[in-house]
Each structure stands twice: as C-alpha cells, then as structure tokens.
Amino acid sequence: MLTLRLKLEFLLVINHLRAHLFDKWRGVLIELLLDRIKWRGVLIELDICLLGQLGVWFGHKEEISLVDVLNMKLQNTGSS
C-alpha cells in the first residue's frame, strides 16, 4: 500500500498528464492507468479522484478534489 505522500505525488503526475493530452485519448489513458493502479493495490480513493477528473473532461462542471476524497475517506473510517 502506498503512503499518503506517494498518493499525492501520483495525483500531481496525473494532473500533469491531463493538462498535456489530446481530448480523444484521455479516456483511454485514464482507463489504462486505473487498471494498472488496481493491479498494484492502490487504495480506492485514487480511483474516485481520477473518475471525478474524467467527468470534467467529458463536460461535467465539478471535479472531485483531493480534499473531497480525503473527507470521504475520513467519513467512511469514522462510520465503520
């Protein structure tokens, strides 16, 4: 399992890639990255954040931020 610091660095890399890709290839790349992330056992909150960003690319107005993801994680651990 990756540490929080590594997860934050990974999200920065994804944001950098996102800014430099052509629109028609974004969905394919993110799908491949999600498969690789799951294969390596990274926690689900990365998937939530990436899917939120993918929604922005396809016309949704709001993006799920890292703060939102961490808040969801805290709420889930508090209620279990």
PyMOL Python script that loads the backbone (N, CA, C, O; Angstrom):
from pymol import cmd

cmd.read_pdbstr("""\
ATOM      1  N   MET A   1       0.843  -1.180   0.000  1.00  0.00           N
ATOM      2  CA  MET A   1       0.000   0.000   0.000  1.00  0.00           C
ATOM      3  C   MET A   1       0.892   1.248   0.000  1.00  0.00           C
ATOM      4  O   MET A   1       1.873   1.323   0.740  1.00  0.00           O
ATOM      5  N   LEU A   2       0.536   2.218  -0.836  1.00  0.00           N
ATOM      6  CA  LEU A   2       1.337   3.425  -0.928  1.00  0.00           C
ATOM      7  C   LEU A   2       1.051   4.355   0.238  1.00  0.00           C
ATOM      8  O   LEU A   2      -0.044   4.349   0.800  1.00  0.00           O
ATOM      9  N   THR A   3       2.036   5.143   0.588  1.00  0.00           N
ATOM     10  CA  THR A   3       1.817   6.135   1.638  1.00  0.00           C
ATOM     11  C   THR A   3       1.029   7.305   1.072  1.00  0.00           C
ATOM     12  O   THR A   3       0.904   7.455  -0.143  1.00  0.00           O
ATOM     13  N   LEU A   4       0.500   8.134   1.968  1.00  0.00           N
ATOM     14  CA  LEU A   4      -0.256   9.309   1.538  1.00  0.00           C
ATOM     15  C   LEU A   4       0.603  10.216   0.671  1.00  0.00           C
ATOM     16  O   LEU A   4       0.118  10.770  -0.315  1.00  0.00           O
ATOM     17  N   ARG A   5       1.862  10.372   1.024  1.00  0.00           N
ATOM     18  CA  ARG A   5       2.757  11.240   0.245  1.00  0.00           C
ATOM     19  C   ARG A   5       2.896  10.738  -1.186  1.00  0.00           C
ATOM     20  O   ARG A   5       2.828  11.524  -2.130  1.00  0.00           O
ATOM     21  N   LEU A   6       3.089   9.438  -1.350  1.00  0.00           N
ATOM     22  CA  LEU A   6       3.213   8.885  -2.693  1.00  0.00           C
ATOM     23  C   LEU A   6       1.915   9.027  -3.471  1.00  0.00           C
ATOM     24  O   LEU A   6       1.935   9.272  -4.678  1.00  0.00           O
ATOM     25  N   LYS A   7       0.778   8.873  -2.781  1.00  0.00           N
ATOM     26  CA  LYS A   7      -0.504   9.038  -3.461  1.00  0.00           C
ATOM     27  C   LYS A   7      -0.679  10.479  -3.937  1.00  0.00           C
ATOM     28  O   LYS A   7      -1.174  10.714  -5.039  1.00  0.00           O
ATOM     29  N   LEU A   8      -0.276  11.442  -3.112  1.00  0.00           N
ATOM     30  CA  LEU A   8      -0.369  12.845  -3.511  1.00  0.00           C
ATOM     31  C   LEU A   8       0.524  13.127  -4.710  1.00  0.00           C
ATOM     32  O   LEU A   8       0.118  13.821  -5.642  1.00  0.00           O
ATOM     33  N   GLU A   9       1.754  12.584  -4.688  1.00  0.00           N
ATOM     34  CA  GLU A   9       2.661  12.767  -5.814  1.00  0.00           C
ATOM     35  C   GLU A   9       2.088  12.135  -7.073  1.00  0.00           C
ATOM     36  O   GLU A   9       2.218  12.697  -8.161  1.00  0.00           O
ATOM     37  N   PHE A  10       1.461  10.984  -6.941  1.00  0.00           N
ATOM     38  CA  PHE A  10       0.858  10.322  -8.090  1.00  0.00           C
ATOM     39  C   PHE A  10      -0.243  11.194  -8.693  1.00  0.00           C
ATOM     40  O   PHE A  10      -0.346  11.311  -9.914  1.00  0.00           O
ATOM     41  N   LEU A  11      -1.068  11.807  -7.836  1.00  0.00           N
ATOM     42  CA  LEU A  11      -2.132  12.676  -8.339  1.00  0.00           C
ATOM     43  C   LEU A  11      -1.566  13.886  -9.070  1.00  0.00           C
ATOM     44  O   LEU A  11      -2.155  14.347 -10.048  1.00  0.00           O
ATOM     45  N   LEU A  12      -0.437  14.404  -8.612  1.00  0.00           N
ATOM     46  CA  LEU A  12       0.199  15.514  -9.318  1.00  0.00           C
ATOM     47  C   LEU A  12       0.652  15.089 -10.701  1.00  0.00           C
ATOM     48  O   LEU A  12       0.520  15.849 -11.661  1.00  0.00           O
ATOM     49  N   VAL A  13       1.186  13.876 -10.812  1.00  0.00           N
ATOM     50  CA  VAL A  13       1.594  13.353 -12.119  1.00  0.00           C
ATOM     51  C   VAL A  13       0.384  13.220 -13.037  1.00  0.00           C
ATOM     52  O   VAL A  13       0.450  13.587 -14.210  1.00  0.00           O
ATOM     53  N   ILE A  14      -0.717  12.698 -12.509  1.00  0.00           N
ATOM     54  CA  ILE A  14      -1.934  12.551 -13.308  1.00  0.00           C
ATOM     55  C   ILE A  14      -2.425  13.914 -13.790  1.00  0.00           C
ATOM     56  O   ILE A  14      -2.821  14.061 -14.947  1.00  0.00           O
ATOM     57  N   ASN A  15      -2.400  14.907 -12.906  1.00  0.00           N
ATOM     58  CA  ASN A  15      -2.838  16.243 -13.308  1.00  0.00           C
ATOM     59  C   ASN A  15      -1.943  16.809 -14.398  1.00  0.00           C
ATOM     60  O   ASN A  15      -2.420  17.485 -15.311  1.00  0.00           O
ATOM     61  N   HIS A  16      -0.645  16.536 -14.306  1.00  0.00           N
ATOM     62  CA  HIS A  16       0.293  16.997 -15.334  1.00  0.00           C
ATOM     63  C   HIS A  16      -0.019  16.324 -16.670  1.00  0.00           C
ATOM     64  O   HIS A  16      -0.052  16.988 -17.705  1.00  0.00           O
ATOM     65  N   LEU A  17      -0.246  15.013 -16.651  1.00  0.00           N
ATOM     66  CA  LEU A  17      -0.600  14.298 -17.877  1.00  0.00           C
ATOM     67  C   LEU A  17      -1.909  14.823 -18.455  1.00  0.00           C
ATOM     68  O   LEU A  17      -2.046  15.010 -19.665  1.00  0.00           O
ATOM     69  N   ARG A  18      -2.840  15.049 -17.586  1.00  0.00           N
ATOM     70  CA  ARG A  18      -4.163  15.523 -18.007  1.00  0.00           C
ATOM     71  C   ARG A  18      -4.059  16.831 -18.783  1.00  0.00           C
ATOM     72  O   ARG A  18      -4.783  17.040 -19.757  1.00  0.00           O
ATOM     73  N   ALA A  19      -3.166  17.702 -18.352  1.00  0.00           N
ATOM     74  CA  ALA A  19      -3.029  19.005 -18.990  1.00  0.00           C
ATOM     75  C   ALA A  19      -2.387  18.922 -20.373  1.00  0.00           C
ATOM     76  O   ALA A  19      -2.490  19.872 -21.150  1.00  0.00           O
ATOM     77  N   HIS A  20      -1.731  17.816 -20.696  1.00  0.00           N
ATOM     78  CA  HIS A  20      -0.967  17.730 -21.937  1.00  0.00           C
ATOM     79  C   HIS A  20      -1.470  16.691 -22.931  1.00  0.00           C
ATOM     80  O   HIS A  20      -0.798  16.429 -23.929  1.00  0.00           O
ATOM     81  N   LEU A  21      -2.618  16.100 -22.691  1.00  0.00           N
ATOM     82  CA  LEU A  21      -3.120  15.055 -23.589  1.00  0.00           C
ATOM     83  C   LEU A  21      -4.173  15.598 -24.535  1.00  0.00           C
ATOM     84  O   LEU A  21      -4.866  16.567 -24.227  1.00  0.00           O
ATOM     85  N   PHE A  22      -4.284  14.957 -25.695  1.00  0.00           N
ATOM     86  CA  PHE A  22      -5.359  15.290 -26.624  1.00  0.00           C
ATOM     87  C   PHE A  22      -6.662  14.701 -26.103  1.00  0.00           C
ATOM     88  O   PHE A  22      -6.673  13.627 -25.501  1.00  0.00           O
ATOM     89  N   ASP A  23      -7.766  15.416 -26.338  1.00  0.00           N
ATOM     90  CA  ASP A  23      -9.076  15.025 -25.801  1.00  0.00           C
ATOM     91  C   ASP A  23      -9.459  13.589 -26.126  1.00  0.00           C
ATOM     92  O   ASP A  23      -9.930  12.869 -25.246  1.00  0.00           O
ATOM     93  N   LYS A  24      -9.270  13.159 -27.361  1.00  0.00           N
ATOM     94  CA  LYS A  24      -9.769  11.834 -27.740  1.00  0.00           C
ATOM     95  C   LYS A  24      -9.008  10.687 -27.086  1.00  0.00           C
ATOM     96  O   LYS A  24      -9.508   9.562 -27.062  1.00  0.00           O
ATOM     97  N   TRP A  25      -7.815  10.940 -26.557  1.00  0.00           N
ATOM     98  CA  TRP A  25      -7.022   9.880 -25.928  1.00  0.00           C
ATOM     99  C   TRP A  25      -7.115   9.881 -24.411  1.00  0.00           C
ATOM    100  O   TRP A  25      -6.649   8.937 -23.773  1.00  0.00           O
ATOM    101  N   ARG A  26      -7.689  10.886 -23.829  1.00  0.00           N
ATOM    102  CA  ARG A  26      -7.725  10.994 -22.364  1.00  0.00           C
ATOM    103  C   ARG A  26      -8.430   9.819 -21.707  1.00  0.00           C
ATOM    104  O   ARG A  26      -7.891   9.212 -20.782  1.00  0.00           O
ATOM    105  N   GLY A  27      -9.619   9.494 -22.173  1.00  0.00           N
ATOM    106  CA  GLY A  27     -10.379   8.402 -21.563  1.00  0.00           C
ATOM    107  C   GLY A  27      -9.646   7.080 -21.639  1.00  0.00           C
ATOM    108  O   GLY A  27      -9.666   6.305 -20.683  1.00  0.00           O
ATOM    109  N   VAL A  28      -8.994   6.809 -22.769  1.00  0.00           N
ATOM    110  CA  VAL A  28      -8.255   5.556 -22.945  1.00  0.00           C
ATOM    111  C   VAL A  28      -7.084   5.501 -21.971  1.00  0.00           C
ATOM    112  O   VAL A  28      -6.863   4.478 -21.323  1.00  0.00           O
ATOM    113  N   LEU A  29      -6.338   6.590 -21.865  1.00  0.00           N
ATOM    114  CA  LEU A  29      -5.180   6.613 -20.973  1.00  0.00           C
ATOM    115  C   LEU A  29      -5.600   6.417 -19.519  1.00  0.00           C
ATOM    116  O   LEU A  29      -4.996   5.621 -18.800  1.00  0.00           O
ATOM    117  N   ILE A  30      -6.632   7.140 -19.086  1.00  0.00           N
ATOM    118  CA  ILE A  30      -7.077   7.023 -17.698  1.00  0.00           C
ATOM    119  C   ILE A  30      -7.580   5.612 -17.409  1.00  0.00           C
ATOM    120  O   ILE A  30      -7.340   5.075 -16.327  1.00  0.00           O
ATOM    121  N   GLU A  31      -8.275   5.013 -18.371  1.00  0.00           N
ATOM    122  CA  GLU A  31      -8.743   3.638 -18.174  1.00  0.00           C
ATOM    123  C   GLU A  31      -7.559   2.693 -17.973  1.00  0.00           C
ATOM    124  O   GLU A  31      -7.597   1.830 -17.095  1.00  0.00           O
ATOM    125  N   LEU A  32      -6.518   2.848 -18.775  1.00  0.00           N
ATOM    126  CA  LEU A  32      -5.325   2.014 -18.626  1.00  0.00           C
ATOM    127  C   LEU A  32      -4.635   2.268 -17.291  1.00  0.00           C
ATOM    128  O   LEU A  32      -4.182   1.330 -16.635  1.00  0.00           O
ATOM    129  N   LEU A  33      -4.555   3.533 -16.888  1.00  0.00           N
ATOM    130  CA  LEU A  33      -3.934   3.864 -15.602  1.00  0.00           C
ATOM    131  C   LEU A  33      -4.723   3.263 -14.443  1.00  0.00           C
ATOM    132  O   LEU A  33      -4.135   2.744 -13.494  1.00  0.00           O
ATOM    133  N   LEU A  34      -6.053   3.329 -14.514  1.00  0.00           N
ATOM    134  CA  LEU A  34      -6.869   2.757 -13.439  1.00  0.00           C
ATOM    135  C   LEU A  34      -6.651   1.255 -13.328  1.00  0.00           C
ATOM    136  O   LEU A  34      -6.569   0.717 -12.223  1.00  0.00           O
ATOM    137  N   ASP A  35      -6.556   0.576 -14.466  1.00  0.00           N
ATOM    138  CA  ASP A  35      -6.277  -0.860 -14.436  1.00  0.00           C
ATOM    139  C   ASP A  35      -4.942  -1.135 -13.770  1.00  0.00           C
ATOM    140  O   ASP A  35      -4.830  -2.056 -12.961  1.00  0.00           O
ATOM    141  N   ARG A  36      -3.935  -0.350 -14.099  1.00  0.00           N
ATOM    142  CA  ARG A  36      -2.604  -0.542 -13.523  1.00  0.00           C
ATOM    143  C   ARG A  36      -2.605  -0.227 -12.024  1.00  0.00           C
ATOM    144  O   ARG A  36      -1.982  -0.936 -11.233  1.00  0.00           O
ATOM    145  N   ILE A  37      -3.312   0.844 -11.641  1.00  0.00           N
ATOM    146  CA  ILE A  37      -3.399   1.212 -10.224  1.00  0.00           C
ATOM    147  C   ILE A  37      -4.027   0.072  -9.424  1.00  0.00           C
ATOM    148  O   ILE A  37      -3.498  -0.324  -8.385  1.00  0.00           O
ATOM    149  N   LYS A  38      -5.149  -0.455  -9.903  1.00  0.00           N
ATOM    150  CA  LYS A  38      -5.836  -1.529  -9.184  1.00  0.00           C
ATOM    151  C   LYS A  38      -4.953  -2.767  -9.102  1.00  0.00           C
ATOM    152  O   LYS A  38      -4.942  -3.468  -8.091  1.00  0.00           O
ATOM    153  N   TRP A  39      -4.222  -3.024 -10.165  1.00  0.00           N
ATOM    154  CA  TRP A  39      -3.328  -4.187 -10.186  1.00  0.00           C
ATOM    155  C   TRP A  39      -2.259  -4.063  -9.108  1.00  0.00           C
ATOM    156  O   TRP A  39      -1.857  -5.068  -8.521  1.00  0.00           O
ATOM    157  N   ARG A  40      -1.798  -2.859  -8.840  1.00  0.00           N
ATOM    158  CA  ARG A  40      -0.762  -2.650  -7.823  1.00  0.00           C
ATOM    159  C   ARG A  40      -1.325  -2.501  -6.412  1.00  0.00           C
ATOM    160  O   ARG A  40      -0.559  -2.383  -5.456  1.00  0.00           O
ATOM    161  N   GLY A  41      -2.621  -2.505  -6.269  1.00  0.00           N
ATOM    162  CA  GLY A  41      -3.223  -2.488  -4.934  1.00  0.00           C
ATOM    163  C   GLY A  41      -3.337  -1.123  -4.287  1.00  0.00           C
ATOM    164  O   GLY A  41      -3.358  -1.028  -3.060  1.00  0.00           O
ATOM    165  N   VAL A  42      -3.410  -0.067  -5.076  1.00  0.00           N
ATOM    166  CA  VAL A  42      -3.551   1.268  -4.505  1.00  0.00           C
ATOM    167  C   VAL A  42      -4.983   1.450  -4.003  1.00  0.00           C
ATOM    168  O   VAL A  42      -5.920   0.876  -4.560  1.00  0.00           O
ATOM    169  N   LEU A  43      -5.144   2.236  -2.970  1.00  0.00           N
ATOM    170  CA  LEU A  43      -6.464   2.422  -2.358  1.00  0.00           C
ATOM    171  C   LEU A  43      -7.475   3.052  -3.314  1.00  0.00           C
ATOM    172  O   LEU A  43      -7.110   3.763  -4.250  1.00  0.00           O
ATOM    173  N   ILE A  44      -8.744   2.775  -3.059  1.00  0.00           N
ATOM    174  CA  ILE A  44      -9.840   3.160  -3.956  1.00  0.00           C
ATOM    175  C   ILE A  44     -10.010   4.664  -4.096  1.00  0.00           C
ATOM    176  O   ILE A  44     -10.576   5.112  -5.093  1.00  0.00           O
ATOM    177  N   GLU A  45      -9.542   5.470  -3.135  1.00  0.00           N
ATOM    178  CA  GLU A  45      -9.767   6.910  -3.252  1.00  0.00           C
ATOM    179  C   GLU A  45      -9.072   7.516  -4.467  1.00  0.00           C
ATOM    180  O   GLU A  45      -9.521   8.538  -4.986  1.00  0.00           O
ATOM    181  N   LEU A  46      -7.984   6.901  -4.929  1.00  0.00           N
ATOM    182  CA  LEU A  46      -7.358   7.370  -6.165  1.00  0.00           C
ATOM    183  C   LEU A  46      -8.315   7.204  -7.333  1.00  0.00           C
ATOM    184  O   LEU A  46      -8.420   8.087  -8.185  1.00  0.00           O
ATOM    185  N   ASP A  47      -9.007   6.084  -7.374  1.00  0.00           N
ATOM    186  CA  ASP A  47      -9.967   5.841  -8.447  1.00  0.00           C
ATOM    187  C   ASP A  47     -11.080   6.891  -8.414  1.00  0.00           C
ATOM    188  O   ASP A  47     -11.483   7.402  -9.459  1.00  0.00           O
ATOM    189  N   ILE A  48     -11.569   7.207  -7.230  1.00  0.00           N
ATOM    190  CA  ILE A  48     -12.641   8.197  -7.096  1.00  0.00           C
ATOM    191  C   ILE A  48     -12.176   9.543  -7.633  1.00  0.00           C
ATOM    192  O   ILE A  48     -12.909  10.204  -8.369  1.00  0.00           O
ATOM    193  N   CYS A  49     -10.972   9.952  -7.274  1.00  0.00           N
ATOM    194  CA  CYS A  49     -10.462  11.249  -7.700  1.00  0.00           C
ATOM    195  C   CYS A  49     -10.256  11.277  -9.208  1.00  0.00           C
ATOM    196  O   CYS A  49     -10.609  12.258  -9.862  1.00  0.00           O
ATOM    197  N   LEU A  50      -9.688  10.210  -9.769  1.00  0.00           N
ATOM    198  CA  LEU A  50      -9.448  10.159 -11.208  1.00  0.00           C
ATOM    199  C   LEU A  50     -10.752  10.138 -11.984  1.00  0.00           C
ATOM    200  O   LEU A  50     -10.862  10.779 -13.029  1.00  0.00           O
ATOM    201  N   LEU A  51     -11.739   9.412 -11.487  1.00  0.00           N
ATOM    202  CA  LEU A  51     -13.026   9.384 -12.171  1.00  0.00           C
ATOM    203  C   LEU A  51     -13.700  10.747 -12.117  1.00  0.00           C
ATOM    204  O   LEU A  51     -14.393  11.133 -13.059  1.00  0.00           O
ATOM    205  N   GLY A  52     -13.504  11.480 -11.025  1.00  0.00           N
ATOM    206  CA  GLY A  52     -14.023  12.847 -10.949  1.00  0.00           C
ATOM    207  C   GLY A  52     -13.386  13.738 -11.997  1.00  0.00           C
ATOM    208  O   GLY A  52     -14.071  14.555 -12.611  1.00  0.00           O
ATOM    209  N   GLN A  53     -12.084  13.593 -12.213  1.00  0.00           N
ATOM    210  CA  GLN A  53     -11.398  14.371 -13.232  1.00  0.00           C
ATOM    211  C   GLN A  53     -11.846  13.954 -14.622  1.00  0.00           C
ATOM    212  O   GLN A  53     -11.994  14.802 -15.503  1.00  0.00           O
ATOM    213  N   LEU A  54     -12.060  12.681 -14.832  1.00  0.00           N
ATOM    214  CA  LEU A  54     -12.527  12.190 -16.119  1.00  0.00           C
ATOM    215  C   LEU A  54     -13.894  12.787 -16.450  1.00  0.00           C
ATOM    216  O   LEU A  54     -14.170  13.112 -17.605  1.00  0.00           O
ATOM    217  N   GLY A  55     -14.746  12.931 -15.437  1.00  0.00           N
ATOM    218  CA  GLY A  55     -16.044  13.565 -15.647  1.00  0.00           C
ATOM    219  C   GLY A  55     -15.910  15.000 -16.132  1.00  0.00           C
ATOM    220  O   GLY A  55     -16.700  15.443 -16.967  1.00  0.00           O
ATOM    221  N   VAL A  56     -14.924  15.736 -15.624  1.00  0.00           N
ATOM    222  CA  VAL A  56     -14.689  17.111 -16.064  1.00  0.00           C
ATOM    223  C   VAL A  56     -14.335  17.136 -17.542  1.00  0.00           C
ATOM    224  O   VAL A  56     -14.803  18.006 -18.277  1.00  0.00           O
ATOM    225  N   TRP A  57     -13.513  16.191 -17.985  1.00  0.00           N
ATOM    226  CA  TRP A  57     -13.103  16.157 -19.393  1.00  0.00           C
ATOM    227  C   TRP A  57     -14.290  15.951 -20.314  1.00  0.00           C
ATOM    228  O   TRP A  57     -14.277  16.424 -21.451  1.00  0.00           O
ATOM    229  N   PHE A  58     -15.322  15.250 -19.843  1.00  0.00           N
ATOM    230  CA  PHE A  58     -16.462  14.956 -20.695  1.00  0.00           C
ATOM    231  C   PHE A  58     -17.640  15.884 -20.430  1.00  0.00           C
ATOM    232  O   PHE A  58     -18.778  15.545 -20.755  1.00  0.00           O
ATOM    233  N   GLY A  59     -17.382  17.053 -19.841  1.00  0.00           N
ATOM    234  CA  GLY A  59     -18.392  18.095 -19.782  1.00  0.00           C
ATOM    235  C   GLY A  59     -19.068  18.345 -18.448  1.00  0.00           C
ATOM    236  O   GLY A  59     -19.901  19.247 -18.357  1.00  0.00           O
ATOM    237  N   HIS A  60     -18.750  17.587 -17.410  1.00  0.00           N
ATOM    238  CA  HIS A  60     -19.334  17.882 -16.102  1.00  0.00           C
ATOM    239  C   HIS A  60     -18.657  19.123 -15.530  1.00  0.00           C
ATOM    240  O   HIS A  60     -17.487  19.383 -15.812  1.00  0.00           O
ATOM    241  N   LYS A  61     -19.392  19.885 -14.731  1.00  0.00           N
ATOM    242  CA  LYS A  61     -18.877  21.173 -14.272  1.00  0.00           C
ATOM    243  C   LYS A  61     -17.974  21.064 -13.051  1.00  0.00           C
ATOM    244  O   LYS A  61     -17.115  21.921 -12.847  1.00  0.00           O
ATOM    245  N   GLU A  62     -18.149  20.039 -12.244  1.00  0.00           N
ATOM    246  CA  GLU A  62     -17.401  19.966 -10.989  1.00  0.00           C
ATOM    247  C   GLU A  62     -16.428  18.803 -11.000  1.00  0.00           C
ATOM    248  O   GLU A  62     -16.700  17.742 -11.561  1.00  0.00           O
ATOM    249  N   GLU A  63     -15.300  19.025 -10.372  1.00  0.00           N
ATOM    250  CA  GLU A  63     -14.269  17.998 -10.259  1.00  0.00           C
ATOM    251  C   GLU A  63     -14.168  17.581  -8.797  1.00  0.00           C
ATOM    252  O   GLU A  63     -14.243  18.421  -7.900  1.00  0.00           O
ATOM    253  N   ILE A  64     -14.001  16.306  -8.563  1.00  0.00           N
ATOM    254  CA  ILE A  64     -13.776  15.829  -7.198  1.00  0.00           C
ATOM    255  C   ILE A  64     -12.326  16.146  -6.843  1.00  0.00           C
ATOM    256  O   ILE A  64     -11.404  15.652  -7.491  1.00  0.00           O
ATOM    257  N   SER A  65     -12.128  16.959  -5.828  1.00  0.00           N
ATOM    258  CA  SER A  65     -10.773  17.344  -5.440  1.00  0.00           C
ATOM    259  C   SER A  65     -10.191  16.320  -4.473  1.00  0.00           C
ATOM    260  O   SER A  65     -10.908  15.476  -3.934  1.00  0.00           O
ATOM    261  N   LEU A  66      -8.897  16.407  -4.267  1.00  0.00           N
ATOM    262  CA  LEU A  66      -8.233  15.515  -3.318  1.00  0.00           C
ATOM    263  C   LEU A  66      -8.790  15.718  -1.913  1.00  0.00           C
ATOM    264  O   LEU A  66      -8.919  14.761  -1.149  1.00  0.00           O
ATOM    265  N   VAL A  67      -9.119  16.967  -1.570  1.00  0.00           N
ATOM    266  CA  VAL A  67      -9.705  17.248  -0.255  1.00  0.00           C
ATOM    267  C   VAL A  67     -11.040  16.513  -0.104  1.00  0.00           C
ATOM    268  O   VAL A  67     -11.320  15.936   0.947  1.00  0.00           O
ATOM    269  N   ASP A  68     -11.866  16.539  -1.167  1.00  0.00           N
ATOM    270  CA  ASP A  68     -13.138  15.805  -1.128  1.00  0.00           C
ATOM    271  C   ASP A  68     -12.907  14.317  -0.899  1.00  0.00           C
ATOM    272  O   ASP A  68     -13.602  13.679  -0.109  1.00  0.00           O
ATOM    273  N   VAL A  69     -11.919  13.779  -1.603  1.00  0.00           N
ATOM    274  CA  VAL A  69     -11.612  12.353  -1.487  1.00  0.00           C
ATOM    275  C   VAL A  69     -11.169  12.012  -0.072  1.00  0.00           C
ATOM    276  O   VAL A  69     -11.622  11.021   0.502  1.00  0.00           O
ATOM    277  N   LEU A  70     -10.283  12.829   0.494  1.00  0.00           N
ATOM    278  CA  LEU A  70      -9.805  12.574   1.856  1.00  0.00           C
ATOM    279  C   LEU A  70     -10.945  12.710   2.861  1.00  0.00           C
ATOM    280  O   LEU A  70     -11.016  11.946   3.824  1.00  0.00           O
ATOM    281  N   ASN A  71     -11.842  13.684   2.645  1.00  0.00           N
ATOM    282  CA  ASN A  71     -13.012  13.823   3.521  1.00  0.00           C
ATOM    283  C   ASN A  71     -13.904  12.593   3.454  1.00  0.00           C
ATOM    284  O   ASN A  71     -14.396  12.122   4.480  1.00  0.00           O
ATOM    285  N   MET A  72     -14.114  12.068   2.238  1.00  0.00           N
ATOM    286  CA  MET A  72     -14.910  10.843   2.096  1.00  0.00           C
ATOM    287  C   MET A  72     -14.255   9.693   2.844  1.00  0.00           C
ATOM    288  O   MET A  72     -14.932   8.901   3.499  1.00  0.00           O
ATOM    289  N   LYS A  73     -12.929   9.606   2.741  1.00  0.00           N
ATOM    290  CA  LYS A  73     -12.198   8.533   3.416  1.00  0.00           C
ATOM    291  C   LYS A  73     -12.366   8.658   4.931  1.00  0.00           C
ATOM    292  O   LYS A  73     -12.596   7.662   5.617  1.00  0.00           O
ATOM    293  N   LEU A  74     -12.252   9.884   5.451  1.00  0.00           N
ATOM    294  CA  LEU A  74     -12.405  10.098   6.891  1.00  0.00           C
ATOM    295  C   LEU A  74     -13.822   9.756   7.349  1.00  0.00           C
ATOM    296  O   LEU A  74     -14.000   9.150   8.405  1.00  0.00           O
ATOM    297  N   GLN A  75     -14.823  10.138   6.568  1.00  0.00           N
ATOM    298  CA  GLN A  75     -16.209   9.816   6.922  1.00  0.00           C
ATOM    299  C   GLN A  75     -16.432   8.311   6.928  1.00  0.00           C
ATOM    300  O   GLN A  75     -17.116   7.784   7.805  1.00  0.00           O
ATOM    301  N   ASN A  76     -15.859   7.623   5.955  1.00  0.00           N
ATOM    302  CA  ASN A  76     -16.028   6.169   5.876  1.00  0.00           C
ATOM    303  C   ASN A  76     -15.345   5.460   7.037  1.00  0.00           C
ATOM    304  O   ASN A  76     -15.888   4.495   7.576  1.00  0.00           O
ATOM    305  N   THR A  77     -14.163   5.924   7.430  1.00  0.00           N
ATOM    306  CA  THR A  77     -13.470   5.265   8.541  1.00  0.00           C
ATOM    307  C   THR A  77     -14.135   5.606   9.870  1.00  0.00           C
ATOM    308  O   THR A  77     -14.107   4.798  10.798  1.00  0.00           O
ATOM    309  N   GLY A  78     -14.736   6.800   9.973  1.00  0.00           N
ATOM    310  CA  GLY A  78     -15.421   7.189  11.197  1.00  0.00           C
ATOM    311  C   GLY A  78     -16.715   6.438  11.421  1.00  0.00           C
ATOM    312  O   GLY A  78     -17.119   6.214  12.562  1.00  0.00           O
ATOM    313  N   SER A  79     -17.373   6.045  10.325  1.00  0.00           N
ATOM    314  CA  SER A  79     -18.666   5.373  10.466  1.00  0.00           C
ATOM    315  C   SER A  79     -18.550   3.863  10.575  1.00  0.00           C
ATOM    316  O   SER A  79     -19.532   3.186  10.880  1.00  0.00           O
ATOM    317  N   SER A  80     -17.351   3.324  10.326  1.00  0.00           N
ATOM    318  CA  SER A  80     -17.213   1.861  10.382  1.00  0.00           C
ATOM    319  C   SER A  80     -16.799   1.372  11.742  1.00  0.00           C
ATOM    320  O   SER A  80     -16.642   0.168  11.943  1.00  0.00           O
TER     321      SER A  80
END
""", "prot")
cmd.dss("prot")
cmd.show_as("cartoon", "prot")
cmd.util.cbc("prot")
cmd.orient("prot")
